[in-house]
Amino acid sequence: MTKPESGSDASETTVGNAAVPLIAVVDDDASVRQSTHRLVRSFGYRAEAFDSGEEFLSSPAVQQAACLLLDVRMPGMDGLEVQRRLAARGARIPIVFLTGRASDHEERSARSAGAVEFLRKPVAEATLRRVLLSVFQAAQRVGGDSDGDDQ
């Protein structure tokens, strides 16, 4: 198990009057995990990175994440199982799947279980930025609390 890669502590961070959302990145590939973590931080979000679904599910970030960037195929618990376990807990974290290789069946399963997006790696910086913005804009439109504390 690796220590979460974090740009700040787990406490709420604010800029002006707005809370900065925490994005959790779960990927077993260290280079992808680290580069995605850095990219998310460069967009102005807080980020924590985890090398497995098990590590993420046992962390405080489950209660704090406003969005989850989740690999599909990982050793041990795969991304679809992480999604199922979050749903079983009643967690309503928007999930964006990132995958280098996935079947149409996996994509349909993820989307039917509520994934907000299913992106193929490598993901362009502009695409990831657009997807994250749309996640938080959707939460604002429905009056949702996008800081993940409602779980």
Residue pairs with C-beta under 8 A, 6 or more apart in sequence:
1 51
1 52
1 55
2 50
2 51
2 55
4 48
4 49
4 50
4 55
4 59
4 61
5 33
5 34
5 37
5 47
5 48
5 49
6 46
6 47
6 48
6 49
7 37
7 41
7 46
7 47
8 46
10 22
10 48
10 60
10 61
10 64
12 19
12 147
13 19
13 20
13 46
14 20
15 44
19 147
20 44
20 45
20 46
21 45
21 46
21 66
21 67
21 136
21 146
21 147
21 148
22 45
22 46
22 47
22 48
22 61
22 64
22 65
22 66
22 147
22 148
23 40
23 45
23 46
23 47
23 48
23 65
23 66
23 67
23 68
23 69
23 132
24 47
24 48
24 49
24 50
24 56
24 61
24 65
24 67
24 68
24 69
24 93
25 33
25 36
25 37
25 40
25 47
25 48
25 49
25 50
25 69
26 33
26 49
26 50
26 51
26 52
26 53
26 55
26 56
26 68
26 69
26 70
26 71
26 74
26 79
26 82
27 33
27 36
27 49
27 51
27 69
27 70
27 71
27 74
27 98
28 51
28 52
28 71
28 74
28 75
29 71
30 51
32 71
32 98
32 121
33 49
33 50
33 51
34 49
36 49
36 69
36 98
36 128
37 47
37 48
37 49
39 125
39 128
40 47
40 69
40 128
40 132
41 47
43 128
43 129
43 132
45 132
48 59
48 61
48 65
50 56
50 59
50 61
52 74
52 75
52 76
52 77
53 70
53 74
53 76
53 77
53 78
53 79
53 81
53 82
53 85
54 76
54 77
56 62
56 68
56 82
57 77
57 82
57 85
57 86
62 86
62 89
62 91
62 93
62 151
63 148
63 149
63 151
64 147
64 148
64 149
65 93
65 148
66 93
66 94
66 135
66 136
66 139
66 146
66 147
66 148
67 93
67 94
67 95
67 96
67 132
67 135
67 136
67 146
68 82
68 86
68 93
68 94
68 95
68 96
69 96
69 98
70 79
70 82
70 83
70 95
70 96
70 97
70 98
71 79
71 97
71 98
71 99
72 78
72 79
72 80
72 97
72 98
72 99
72 102
72 106
72 110
73 79
73 99
73 100
73 101
73 102
77 85
79 97
79 99
79 110
80 106
80 109
80 110
80 113
83 95
83 110
83 113
83 114
83 115
84 113
86 93
86 95
87 113
87 114
89 151
90 151
91 151
92 150
92 151
93 148
93 151
94 116
94 135
94 138
94 139
95 110
95 114
95 115
95 116
96 115
96 116
96 117
96 118
96 119
96 131
96 132
96 135
97 107
97 110
97 115
97 117
97 118
97 119
98 119
98 121
98 123
99 106
99 118
99 119
99 120
99 121
100 120
100 121
102 118
102 120
107 118
110 118
111 118
116 131
116 134
116 135
116 138
117 131
119 127
119 128
119 131
135 146
136 146
138 144
139 145
139 146
140 146
144 150
